[in-house]
Amino acid sequence: MESLNSGQFIHKYDIQIRRGTEWRTVAAGTSAGHRKIDLFPKVSASEVRLRILAAAGPPRIREFQLFDGSAIDARLADTPDRLR
């Protein structure tokens, strides 16, 4: 989540996971405001990163969390194979 006290600055971002030596995008968006949640299939990874790809000013990330959302995996059945 981006801190919105001074306004919203993030215009484009992605979330990537690392498997071995390769980074792979699992989610992307155009804003990371209050209560922003990105859903993607359950994956295993050695690292995770949030990349800010475009911003109107210095982004202020207030919080970045990952959760096991396996209870909602059924809702992700239509996710493209490239993200699995």
MONORPE-V652255 format. One record per backbone hydrogen bond with DSSP energy under -1.0 kcal/mol. NH is the residue of the N-H (numbers start at 1). CO is the residue of the C=O. Records with the same first field share a line. If there is no record, write none. Layout:
BEGIN
NH = CO, CO
END
This chain:
BEGIN
2 = 32
3 = 60
7 = 4
11 = 54
12 = 54
13 = 29
14 = 51
15 = 27
16 = 49
17 = 24
18 = 47
19 = 22
22 = 19
24 = 17
26 = 15
27 = 15
29 = 13
36 = 33
46 = 18
49 = 16
51 = 14
53 = 12
54 = 12
56 = 9
62 = 1
63 = 1
72 = 69
73 = 70
75 = 72
76 = 73
77 = 74
79 = 76
83 = 80
84 = 81
END
